[in-house]
């Protein structure tokens, strides 16, 4: 009798282990599989149009800590309302909680993803949506974490209304025409990274304490609007928005505060004829507002508010051509002119020169002494009676005299 019970228990256990994959295999196309509360064994594959939905709290699909927990090889698949955990951790095979491969019209909604290397990986996927999900990593080493979401050669997808915490990146590689909007991203490496990915819309995201808020690398035609990026002042890696070889990008109505570098712009020397438009941004309480590298030319920078920064604008290159940028109508809190005719435009130009500041262009460690009495005195003396030629950086011929700060940032 005891032997019979043990055999029965083993059989029931094996049936449970294969229950979900078995149900998927038996379901007809476009079926809806409703999952009650419980833990289901993962490393499942969906190869037909199907909906998998948790009908109550406590539905968990648990991987075997190897490979992908859920692999989708079909279009018209929907996953909703459950938790996915325990993918593999291999970086060479890009293990993920959910891998979607060569598909379209896939919806991933209201999922909680934990203890996985990559959260969601879209590989050659189009016309799909990732929304309302919570994705996090428990790896304390930021470089060993996987990406929250990774897109590879994927287009016309939406990543909206998700929460990302302690993941590495939300990365779009060789992808185009995608939208990343209304997400909250906390303690990431690159909250949003586009690499060779054109026409990406990045809007209305809240980004907190990431190494780099938004990083546009060799990407064209991006639109970055109404994002709030709050960095970690004093951290050498805290960058609000980094442009590296990006072109034809419009950046407007963003808030960037408490960063080491709010804007870091390094245009490609191969694309000197292409512009970026930087309008109506609030750049506040950072070490540097704008940092423009040597070939950062033809950027159009208008109606931005620069307030409370140690340096509103700076360069790290003596070979820079910052005056080749179109800079006009910005508010600079270190402007020393007047507005006698009350038109809210300074009566004289805002001009930025480097005086004693020159010494930390080539020796950044000297900036530790910024604000010390001796450097402040030297800088004042050089402005009054320059015995070394200052370096001219930029001129804003129509600086704003007073500013208004948007209340919703």
C-alpha positions in Angstrom: 0.0 0.0 0.0 2.8 2.4 0.9 4.6 1.6 -2.3 1.4 2.4 -4.3 1.0 5.8 -2.5 4.7 6.7 -3.3 4.2 5.9 -7.0 1.0 7.9 -7.1 2.6 10.9 -5.5 5.5 10.7 -8.0 3.1 10.5 -10.9 1.0 13.4 -9.7 4.2 15.5 -9.2 5.4 14.8 -12.8 1.9 15.6 -14.2 2.0 19.0 -12.3 5.5 19.7 -13.6 4.3 19.4 -17.2 0.8 20.7 -16.6 1.3 24.2 -18.2 3.3 23.1 -21.2 0.8 20.3 -21.8 -2.1 22.7 -21.6 -0.4 25.0 -24.1 0.4 22.1 -26.5 -3.2 20.9 -26.4 -4.9 24.3 -26.8 -6.2 25.3 -30.1 -4.9 28.6 -31.7 -6.3 31.8 -30.2 -7.4 29.9 -27.0 -7.4 31.6 -23.6 -5.7 29.7 -20.8 -6.8 31.0 -17.4 -4.4 30.2 -14.5 -5.6 30.0 -10.9 -3.3 30.8 -8.0 -0.3 28.5 -7.8 3.3 28.0 -9.0 3.8 26.5 -12.5 7.0 25.1 -13.8 8.5 27.3 -16.5 10.9 27.0 -19.4 7.7 26.8 -21.5 7.4 27.5 -25.2 4.4 29.2 -27.0 4.4 28.5 -30.7 0.8 29.5 -31.6 -1.5 32.5 -31.1 -2.6 32.2 -27.4 -3.6 34.2 -24.3 -2.1 33.2 -21.0 -3.7 35.0 -18.1 -3.6 34.8 -14.3 -7.1 35.1 -12.9 -6.1 35.9 -9.3 -3.1 37.0 -7.4 -0.3 34.5 -6.6 0.1 33.0 -10.1 3.9 32.3 -10.6 5.7 30.8 -13.5 9.0 29.6 -12.2 12.0 28.9 -14.4 14.6 26.2 -13.9 17.4 28.9 -13.5 18.6 28.0 -17.0 17.7 29.5 -20.4 14.4 31.4 -20.8 11.4 31.0 -18.5 8.9 31.7 -21.3 9.8 31.6 -25.0 7.3 33.0 -27.5 7.8 32.0 -31.2 4.4 33.1 -32.5 2.5 36.3 -33.3 -0.7 37.2 -31.6 0.3 36.1 -28.1 -0.8 37.8 -24.9 0.6 37.3 -21.4 -1.2 39.0 -18.4 -1.4 39.2 -14.7 1.2 36.8 -13.3 4.8 36.7 -12.0 7.8 35.3 -13.8 11.0 34.3 -11.9 14.2 32.3 -12.2 15.6 32.6 -15.7 19.1 31.5 -16.4 22.0 33.8 -15.7 24.2 33.2 -18.7 25.2 36.4 -20.5 26.5 34.7 -23.7 23.0 33.2 -24.4 21.1 36.3 -23.1 18.8 34.3 -20.8 15.5 36.1 -20.2 12.4 35.8 -18.2 10.5 36.3 -21.5 12.0 35.9 -25.0 9.8 36.9 -27.9 11.3 35.8 -31.2 10.4 36.7 -34.8 6.8 37.7 -34.0 4.4 40.6 -34.1 1.3 41.8 -32.2 2.5 40.4 -28.8 1.1 42.0 -25.6 2.9 41.6 -22.3 0.8 43.2 -19.6 0.7 43.5 -15.8 3.6 41.1 -15.2 6.0 41.0 -12.3 9.5 39.9 -13.4 12.2 39.1 -10.7 15.3 36.9 -10.3 16.0 36.9 -14.0 18.9 38.0 -16.1 17.1 39.9 -18.8 13.5 40.8 -18.1 12.0 40.9 -21.6 13.9 40.3 -24.8 12.3 41.2 -28.2 14.3 39.7 -31.0 13.0 40.7 -34.5 9.6 41.7 -33.1 7.2 44.4 -34.4 3.9 46.0 -33.5 3.9 44.8 -29.9 3.4 46.4 -26.5 5.0 46.0 -23.1 2.9 47.8 -20.5 2.0 47.9 -16.8 4.9 45.6 -15.8 7.2 45.6 -12.8 10.7 44.5 -13.6 13.6 44.4 -11.1 16.9 42.7 -10.5 18.3 41.5 -7.2 22.0 41.5 -8.3 23.9 44.1 -6.3 26.5 44.5 -9.0 25.1 46.8 -11.7 27.4 45.5 -14.4 26.3 41.9 -13.8 22.6 42.7 -14.0 20.7 42.0 -17.2 18.6 44.5 -19.1 15.1 45.3 -18.0 14.0 45.3 -21.7 16.2 44.6 -24.7 15.1 45.2 -28.3 17.1 43.7 -31.2 16.1 44.6 -34.8 12.6 45.3 -33.6 10.3 48.1 -34.8 7.0 49.8 -34.0 6.8 48.6 -30.4 5.7 50.4 -27.3 7.2 50.2 -23.8 4.8 52.2 -21.7 3.7 52.5 -18.0 6.2 50.1 -16.6 8.3 50.2 -13.4 12.0 49.3 -13.7 14.2 49.1 -10.6 17.8 48.0 -10.2 18.1 46.7 -13.8 21.0 47.5 -16.0 19.5 49.1 -19.2 16.4 49.5 -21.2 18.2 49.1 -24.5 17.1 49.4 -28.2 19.7 48.1 -30.6 19.4 48.3 -34.4 15.7 49.0 -33.9 13.5 51.8 -35.2 10.2 53.6 -34.7 9.8 52.5 -31.1 8.2 54.4 -28.2 9.4 54.5 -24.6 6.9 56.5 -22.5 5.4 57.0 -19.0 7.8 54.6 -17.3 9.5 54.9 -13.9 13.1 53.9 -13.8 15.1 53.8 -10.6 18.8 52.9 -9.9 19.6 51.7 -13.4 22.8 52.0 -15.4 21.5 53.5 -18.7 17.8 54.0 -18.1 17.2 54.3 -21.8 19.9 53.4 -24.4 19.4 53.6 -28.1 22.2 52.3 -30.2 22.0 52.7 -34.0 18.2 52.9 -33.5 16.4 55.6 -35.4 13.1 57.5 -34.8 12.8 56.6 -31.1 10.3 58.5 -29.0 11.2 58.9 -25.4 8.5 60.8 -23.5 7.1 61.4 -20.0 9.5 59.1 -18.2 10.6 59.5 -14.6 14.2 58.6 -14.2 15.9 58.6 -10.8 19.5 58.0 -9.7 20.7 56.3 -12.9 24.3 56.4 -14.1 23.0 57.8 -17.4 19.4 58.9 -17.8 19.0 58.8 -21.6 21.9 57.7 -23.9 21.4 58.2 -27.7 24.3 56.5 -29.5 24.7 56.8 -33.3 20.9 57.2 -33.5 19.0 59.5 -35.8 15.6 61.2 -35.7 14.9 60.8 -32.0 12.3 62.7 -30.0 13.0 63.2 -26.3 10.3 65.2 -24.5 8.9 65.8 -21.0 11.1 63.5 -19.1 12.2 64.1 -15.5 15.8 63.0 -14.9 17.1 63.4 -11.4 20.7 62.3 -10.9 23.1 61.9 -8.0 25.1 65.1 -7.6 28.8 64.4 -7.0 28.8 61.0 -8.7 31.2 61.0 -11.7 28.9 58.8 -13.7 25.7 60.8 -13.2 24.7 62.1 -16.7 21.3 63.3 -17.5 21.2 63.1 -21.3 24.2 61.8 -23.4 24.4 62.3 -27.1 27.1 60.3 -28.8 27.1 60.6 -32.5 23.3 61.3 -32.4 21.8 63.5 -35.1 18.5 65.1 -36.2 17.3 64.7 -32.6 14.7 67.0 -30.9 15.0 67.4 -27.2 12.5 69.6 -25.4 10.6 70.3 -22.2 12.8 67.9 -20.1 13.9 68.5 -16.5 17.4 67.5 -15.6 18.7 68.1 -12.0 21.4 67.1 -9.6 23.6 65.4 -12.2 27.3 65.6 -12.7 26.7 66.4 -16.4 23.2 67.4 -17.3 23.8 67.4 -21.1 26.9 65.6 -22.5 27.1 66.1 -26.2 29.7 64.5 -28.4 28.6 64.7 -32.0 30.3 62.6 -34.7 32.8 64.4 -36.9 31.3 62.4 -39.8 27.9 64.2 -39.3 28.9 67.8 -38.9 26.1 69.0 -41.2 23.3 67.4 -39.1 21.6 69.3 -36.3 20.1 68.5 -32.9 17.4 70.8 -31.5 17.5 71.4 -27.7 14.6 73.6 -26.6 12.8 74.6 -23.4 14.7 72.3 -21.0 15.2 73.0 -17.3 18.8 72.3 -16.4 19.4 72.7 -12.6 21.7 72.1 -9.7 24.2 70.1 -11.6 28.0 70.2 -11.8 27.8 71.1 -15.5 24.8 72.1 -17.5 26.0 71.7 -21.0 29.3 69.8 -21.7 30.1 70.0 -25.4 33.0 68.0 -26.8 35.2 69.0 -29.7 33.0 68.2 -32.7 29.7 69.2 -31.2 28.7 71.6 -33.9 25.4 73.0 -35.3 23.3 72.1 -32.2 20.4 74.5 -31.8 20.0 75.4 -28.2 17.1 77.8 -27.3 14.8 78.8 -24.4 16.6 76.5 -21.9 16.8 77.5 -18.3 20.2 77.0 -16.6 20.0 77.6 -12.9 22.1 76.6 -9.9 24.8 74.7 -11.8 28.5 75.0 -10.9 29.2 75.6 -14.7 26.3 76.3 -17.0 28.3 75.4 -20.0 31.8 73.9 -20.4 34.0 72.0 -22.8 36.6 69.3 -22.2 38.5 70.1 -25.4 40.6 73.1 -26.3 39.9 72.2 -29.9 36.2 72.7 -29.4 34.1 74.9 -31.7 31.3 75.6 -29.3 30.6 79.0 -31.0 29.6 77.0 -34.1 26.4 76.0 -32.3 23.3 78.2 -32.5 22.8 79.3 -28.9 20.1 82.0 -28.4 17.4 83.0 -26.0 18.4 80.9 -23.0 18.3 81.9 -19.3 21.7 81.9 -17.7 21.8 82.5 -14.0 25.3 83.9 -14.2 24.3 86.6 -16.7 25.6 90.0 -15.5 23.7 92.3 -17.8 20.6 94.4 -17.6 17.1 94.7 -19.2 16.5 98.4 -19.2 13.7 98.3 -21.8 11.8 95.5 -19.9 11.4 93.2 -22.9 12.9 90.2 -20.9 15.9 90.1 -23.2 19.2 91.1 -21.9 20.5 94.4 -23.3 23.9 92.8 -23.9 25.0 89.4 -25.0 25.8 86.5 -22.6 29.4 85.5 -23.3 31.2 82.6 -21.7 35.0 82.7 -21.3 37.3 80.4 -19.5 39.7 82.2 -17.1 41.1 80.2 -14.3 38.7 77.5 -15.4 41.2 76.6 -18.1 43.3 74.6 -15.6 40.7 71.9 -15.1 39.8 71.4 -18.8 43.0 69.4 -19.0 43.3 68.5 -15.3 39.8 67.6 -14.1 41.0 66.6 -10.6 41.9 70.2 -9.9 38.2 70.9 -9.9 38.2 69.6 -6.4 39.3 73.1 -5.4 36.5 74.8 -7.2 35.0 77.6 -5.1 38.0 77.8 -2.8 39.0 81.4 -1.8 42.3 81.4 -3.7 40.7 80.2 -7.0 37.8 82.6 -6.6 40.2 85.5 -6.1 42.3 84.4 -9.1 39.3 84.1 -11.3 38.1 87.6 -10.2 41.5 89.1 -10.9 41.7 87.5 -14.4 38.3 88.9 -15.3 39.3 92.4 -14.2 42.8 92.4 -15.7 43.5 89.3 -17.7 47.2 88.6 -17.9 46.5 85.4 -19.8 44.2 85.2 -22.8 40.8 83.8 -21.8 39.2 81.0 -24.0 36.0 82.1 -25.6 33.3 79.4 -25.5 29.9 80.8 -26.6 27.8 83.8 -27.1 24.0 84.1 -26.5 23.0 87.3 -28.2 19.4 87.3 -26.8 19.6 85.9 -23.2 16.4 85.7 -21.3 16.4 88.0 -18.3 13.7 86.4 -16.2 12.5 82.8 -16.3 9.4 80.7 -15.5 9.8 77.2 -14.1 7.3 74.6 -15.0 5.5 73.4 -11.9 5.0 69.8 -13.0 8.6 68.6 -12.9 
